[in-house]
Amino acid sequence: MRVRLVDETATPTWIVGVFGKSPNRSQLPDSYAAGFPHEQDLYFWNTVNVDQDGEVETDIKGNPTLTGAAALVRWDQVAYAEFIEDPEG
């Protein structure tokens, strides 16, 4: 899932997160989207390296490069969000 954060600077901030099941659920919870009655937010169990334009960076084989870092994003900080299909299903 690609998310552009609310930002008043000339360069937008992008986060691309892996929205799905964590491969090691005992250490990292699955990704989720929280909603009513809780605070609305998105949690990604891992994130992907992106360039300044929000495009996914890939390795030599064309696979997205993971950062190894999870992310929690408050929904009120999201300006734009889209789902990107995993090419491997």
N, CA and C atoms as an extended XYZ file, in Angstrom:
267
Properties=species:S:1:pos:R:3:atomname:S:1:resname:S:1:resid:I:1 pbc="F F F"
N         0.857       -1.159        0.000 N   MET     1
C         0.000        0.000        0.000 CA  MET     1
C         0.906        1.226        0.000 C   MET     1
N         0.647        2.152       -0.918 N   ARG     2
C         1.434        3.384       -1.002 CA  ARG     2
C         0.624        4.521       -0.389 C   ARG     2
N         1.272        5.266        0.505 N   VAL     3
C         0.625        6.343        1.240 CA  VAL     3
C         1.464        7.609        1.104 C   VAL     3
N         0.825        8.703        0.722 N   ARG     4
C         1.491       10.006        0.756 CA  ARG     4
C         0.983       10.731        1.989 C   ARG     4
N         1.914       11.224        2.791 N   LEU     5
C         1.541       11.892        4.030 CA  LEU     5
C         1.173       13.349        3.783 C   LEU     5
N         0.322       13.875        4.663 N   VAL     6
C        -0.033       15.284        4.639 CA  VAL     6
C         1.253       16.054        4.915 C   VAL     6
N         1.563       16.995        4.039 N   ASP     7
C         2.825       17.718        4.152 CA  ASP     7
C         2.685       19.067        3.478 C   ASP     7
N         3.232       20.080        4.102 N   GLU     8
C         3.134       21.419        3.528 CA  GLU     8
C         4.414       21.835        2.820 C   GLU     8
N         5.371       20.917        2.679 N   THR     9
C         6.609       21.246        1.982 CA  THR     9
C         6.460       20.912        0.506 C   THR     9
N         7.432       21.313       -0.281 N   ALA    10
C         7.379       21.081       -1.726 CA  ALA    10
C         7.590       19.612       -2.080 C   ALA    10
N         8.283       18.872       -1.217 N   THR    11
C         8.564       17.458       -1.493 CA  THR    11
C         7.683       16.576       -0.618 C   THR    11
N         6.756       15.818       -1.209 N   PRO    12
C         5.869       14.967       -0.406 CA  PRO    12
C         6.633       13.803        0.233 C   PRO    12
N         6.109       13.324        1.343 N   THR    13
C         6.667       12.169        2.029 CA  THR    13
C         5.818       10.951        1.696 C   THR    13
N         6.463        9.899        1.208 N   TRP    14
C         5.783        8.661        0.822 CA  TRP    14
C         6.194        7.520        1.732 C   TRP    14
N         5.235        6.638        2.006 N   ILE    15
C         5.503        5.382        2.695 CA  ILE    15
C         4.844        4.289        1.871 C   ILE    15
N         5.600        3.248        1.566 N   VAL    16
C         5.018        2.058        0.953 CA  VAL    16
C         5.163        0.952        1.977 C   VAL    16
N         4.029        0.432        2.417 N   GLY    17
C         4.024       -0.592        3.447 CA  GLY    17
C         3.485       -1.906        2.929 C   GLY    17
N         3.992       -2.985        3.501 N   VAL    18
C         3.495       -4.322        3.176 CA  VAL    18
C         2.232       -4.531        4.001 C   VAL    18
N         1.084       -4.590        3.320 N   PHE    19
C        -0.184       -4.773        4.009 CA  PHE    19
C        -0.576       -6.233        3.859 C   PHE    19
N        -0.308       -7.009        4.886 N   GLY    20
C        -0.603       -8.437        4.840 CA  GLY    20
C        -0.133       -9.123        6.106 C   GLY    20
N        -0.022      -10.430        6.015 N   LYS    21
C         0.372      -11.237        7.170 CA  LYS    21
C         1.882      -11.210        7.355 C   LYS    21
N         2.279      -11.067        8.595 N   SER    22
C         3.691      -11.097        8.949 CA  SER    22
C         4.188      -12.545        8.865 C   SER    22
N         5.388      -12.775        8.344 N   PRO    23
C         5.902      -14.137        8.278 CA  PRO    23
C         6.319      -14.678        9.641 C   PRO    23
N         6.493      -13.801       10.622 N   ASN    24
C         6.883      -14.222       11.963 CA  ASN    24
C         5.960      -13.555       12.970 C   ASN    24
N         4.764      -14.086       13.089 N   ARG    25
C         3.719      -13.455       13.901 CA  ARG    25
C         4.051      -13.411       15.387 C   ARG    25
N         5.001      -14.243       15.837 N   SER    26
C         5.353      -14.216       17.255 CA  SER    26
C         6.166      -12.962       17.595 C   SER    26
N         6.795      -12.342       16.583 N   GLN    27
C         7.602      -11.152       16.838 CA  GLN    27
C         6.988       -9.883       16.245 C   GLN    27
N         6.276      -10.012       15.127 N   LEU    28
C         5.654       -8.847       14.485 CA  LEU    28
C         4.195       -9.164       14.183 C   LEU    28
N         3.284       -8.292       14.616 N   PRO    29
C         1.869       -8.544       14.283 CA  PRO    29
C         1.608       -8.311       12.798 C   PRO    29
N         0.516       -8.879       12.306 N   ASP    30
C         0.098       -8.651       10.920 CA  ASP    30
C        -0.238       -7.173       10.730 C   ASP    30
N        -0.182       -6.729        9.491 N   SER    31
C        -0.618       -5.373        9.163 CA  SER    31
C        -2.108       -5.250        9.462 C   SER    31
N        -2.549       -4.034        9.759 N   TYR    32
C        -3.973       -3.835       10.003 CA  TYR    32
C        -4.370       -2.390        9.715 C   TYR    32
N        -5.663       -2.201        9.552 N   ALA    33
C        -6.267       -0.878        9.464 CA  ALA    33
C        -7.296       -0.803       10.588 C   ALA    33
N        -7.090        0.105       11.510 N   ALA    34
C        -8.007        0.253       12.634 CA  ALA    34
C        -9.073        1.279       12.287 C   ALA    34
N       -10.227        1.094       12.853 N   GLY    35
C       -11.321        2.018       12.595 CA  GLY    35
C       -12.226        2.137       13.797 C   GLY    35
N       -13.378        2.720       13.577 N   PHE    36
C       -14.348        2.982       14.628 CA  PHE    36
C       -14.577        1.745       15.472 C   PHE    36
N       -14.598        1.831       16.766 N   PRO    37
C       -14.565        3.035       17.590 CA  PRO    37
C       -13.146        3.448       18.005 C   PRO    37
N       -12.136        2.806       17.483 N   HIS    38
C       -10.757        3.128       17.836 CA  HIS    38
C       -10.214        4.242       16.944 C   HIS    38
N        -9.057        4.787       17.339 N   GLU    39
C        -8.382        5.766       16.493 CA  GLU    39
C        -8.091        5.125       15.143 C   GLU    39
N        -8.313        5.852       14.076 N   GLN    40
C        -8.077        5.304       12.742 CA  GLN    40
C        -6.585        5.411       12.417 C   GLN    40
N        -5.990        4.268       12.103 N   ASP    41
C        -4.586        4.252       11.727 CA  ASP    41
C        -4.296        3.015       10.888 C   ASP    41
N        -3.112        3.018       10.293 N   LEU    42
C        -2.630        1.895        9.486 CA  LEU    42
C        -1.328        1.404       10.097 C   LEU    42
N        -1.190        0.086       10.209 N   TYR    43
C         0.066       -0.505       10.680 CA  TYR    43
C         0.586       -1.423        9.586 C   TYR    43
N         1.846       -1.239        9.210 N   PHE    44
C         2.518       -2.096        8.229 CA  PHE    44
C         3.611       -2.868        8.951 C   PHE    44
N         3.601       -4.182        8.840 N   TRP    45
C         4.623       -4.980        9.529 CA  TRP    45
C         5.999       -4.800        8.903 C   TRP    45
N         6.065       -4.302        7.662 N   ASN    46
C         7.334       -3.982        7.012 CA  ASN    46
C         7.074       -2.890        5.980 C   ASN    46
N         8.104       -2.152        5.654 N   THR    47
C         7.990       -1.095        4.666 CA  THR    47
C         8.997       -1.331        3.545 C   THR    47
N         8.796       -0.609        2.444 N   VAL    48
C         9.584       -0.784        1.228 CA  VAL    48
C        10.338        0.510        0.941 C   VAL    48
N        11.557        0.391        0.453 N   ASN    49
C        12.313        1.578        0.044 CA  ASN    49
C        11.631        2.220       -1.156 C   ASN    49
N        11.509        3.548       -1.112 N   VAL    50
C        10.912        4.296       -2.218 CA  VAL    50
C        11.799        5.486       -2.562 C   VAL    50
N        11.657        5.962       -3.803 N   ASP    51
C        12.397        7.157       -4.196 CA  ASP    51
C        11.587        8.395       -3.806 C   ASP    51
N        12.074        9.551       -4.178 N   GLN    52
C        11.456       10.819       -3.800 CA  GLN    52
C        10.051       10.992       -4.370 C   GLN    52
N         9.749       10.290       -5.468 N   ASP    53
C         8.429       10.383       -6.102 CA  ASP    53
C         7.467        9.304       -5.624 C   ASP    53
N         7.884        8.485       -4.648 N   GLY    54
C         7.030        7.437       -4.130 CA  GLY    54
C         7.062        6.154       -4.937 C   GLY    54
N         8.000        6.048       -5.879 N   GLU    55
C         8.129        4.828       -6.687 CA  GLU    55
C         8.945        3.793       -5.925 C   GLU    55
N         8.528        2.555       -6.005 N   VAL    56
C         9.173        1.459       -5.297 CA  VAL    56
C        10.562        1.192       -5.876 C   VAL    56
N        11.556        1.079       -4.988 N   GLU    57
C        12.904        0.723       -5.403 CA  GLU    57
C        13.027       -0.797       -5.408 C   GLU    57
N        13.699       -1.325       -6.412 N   THR    58
C        13.807       -2.775       -6.563 CA  THR    58
C        15.266       -3.216       -6.592 C   THR    58
N        15.451       -4.513       -6.359 N   ASP    59
C        16.784       -5.090       -6.460 CA  ASP    59
C        17.054       -5.486       -7.903 C   ASP    59
N        18.158       -6.135       -8.137 N   ILE    60
C        18.560       -6.500       -9.500 CA  ILE    60
C        17.572       -7.461      -10.165 C   ILE    60
N        16.816       -8.225       -9.362 N   LYS    61
C        15.827       -9.159       -9.895 CA  LYS    61
C        14.454       -8.519      -10.069 C   LYS    61
N        14.334       -7.242       -9.697 N   GLY    62
C        13.060       -6.544       -9.835 CA  GLY    62
C        12.149       -6.669       -8.634 C   GLY    62
N        12.643       -7.244       -7.542 N   ASN    63
C        11.847       -7.388       -6.325 CA  ASN    63
C        11.957       -6.125       -5.473 C   ASN    63
N        10.871       -5.698       -4.838 N   PRO    64
C        10.939       -4.533       -3.956 CA  PRO    64
C        11.955       -4.766       -2.840 C   PRO    64
N        12.686       -3.725       -2.478 N   THR    65
C        13.647       -3.849       -1.380 CA  THR    65
C        12.969       -3.415       -0.086 C   THR    65
N        12.949       -4.310        0.885 N   LEU    66
C        12.315       -4.049        2.172 CA  LEU    66
C        13.279       -3.315        3.094 C   LEU    66
N        12.718       -2.469        3.964 N   THR    67
C        13.547       -1.718        4.903 CA  THR    67
C        13.824       -2.496        6.180 C   THR    67
N        12.934       -3.440        6.524 N   GLY    68
C        13.057       -4.143        7.799 CA  GLY    68
C        12.433       -3.366        8.949 C   GLY    68
N        11.748       -2.265        8.627 N   ALA    69
C        11.124       -1.423        9.655 CA  ALA    69
C         9.611       -1.417        9.487 C   ALA    69
N         8.910       -1.565       10.597 N   ALA    70
C         7.454       -1.458       10.594 CA  ALA    70
C         7.080        0.023       10.623 C   ALA    70
N         5.804        0.316       10.352 N   ALA    71
C         5.345        1.709       10.404 CA  ALA    71
C         3.905        1.757       10.904 C   ALA    71
N         3.628        2.736       11.730 N   LEU    72
C         2.277        3.026       12.196 CA  LEU    72
C         1.945        4.442       11.736 C   LEU    72
N         0.880        4.572       10.951 N   VAL    73
C         0.527        5.863       10.351 CA  VAL    73
C        -0.878        6.246       10.800 C   VAL    73
N        -1.006        7.425       11.399 N   ARG    74
C        -2.333        7.918       11.770 CA  ARG    74
C        -3.081        8.307       10.508 C   ARG    74
N        -4.337        7.931       10.428 N   TRP    75
C        -5.133        8.194        9.226 CA  TRP    75
C        -5.251        9.686        8.930 C   TRP    75
N        -5.264       10.519        9.962 N   ASP    76
C        -5.389       11.963        9.713 CA  ASP    76
C        -4.119       12.552        9.100 C   ASP    76
N        -3.057       11.761        9.013 N   GLN    77
C        -1.820       12.200        8.369 CA  GLN    77
C        -1.716       11.716        6.921 C   GLN    77
N        -2.740       10.981        6.447 N   VAL    78
C        -2.731       10.439        5.092 CA  VAL    78
C        -3.425       11.403        4.133 C   VAL    78
N        -2.693       11.831        3.109 N   ALA    79
C        -3.274       12.689        2.076 CA  ALA    79
C        -3.786       11.852        0.915 C   ALA    79
N        -3.122       10.720        0.660 N   TYR    80
C        -3.434        9.891       -0.501 CA  TYR    80
C        -3.014        8.466       -0.176 C   TYR    80
N        -3.842        7.490       -0.558 N   ALA    81
C        -3.497        6.083       -0.330 CA  ALA    81
C        -3.970        5.247       -1.503 C   ALA    81
N        -3.161        4.261       -1.865 N   GLU    82
C        -3.561        3.336       -2.930 CA  GLU    82
C        -2.970        1.965       -2.656 C   GLU    82
N        -3.697        0.948       -3.104 N   PHE    83
C        -3.185       -0.418       -3.012 CA  PHE    83
C        -2.406       -0.729       -4.265 C   PHE    83
N        -1.243       -1.330       -4.093 N   ILE    84
C        -0.406       -1.768       -5.206 CA  ILE    84
C        -0.385       -3.287       -5.158 C   ILE    84
N        -0.762       -3.915       -6.242 N   GLU    85
C        -0.819       -5.378       -6.280 CA  GLU    85
C         0.578       -5.976       -6.245 C   GLU    85
N         0.735       -7.024       -5.422 N   ASP    86
C         1.996       -7.759       -5.364 CA  ASP    86
C         2.127       -8.573       -6.643 C   ASP    86
N         3.192       -8.375       -7.429 N   PRO    87
C         3.320       -9.100       -8.688 CA  PRO    87
C         3.462      -10.604       -8.503 C   PRO    87
N         3.829      -11.039       -7.288 N   GLU    88
C         3.966      -12.480       -7.027 CA  GLU    88
C         2.718      -13.067       -6.403 C   GLU    88
N         1.656      -12.253       -6.289 N   GLY    89
C         0.385      -12.754       -5.792 CA  GLY    89
C         0.254      -12.612       -4.348 C   GLY    89
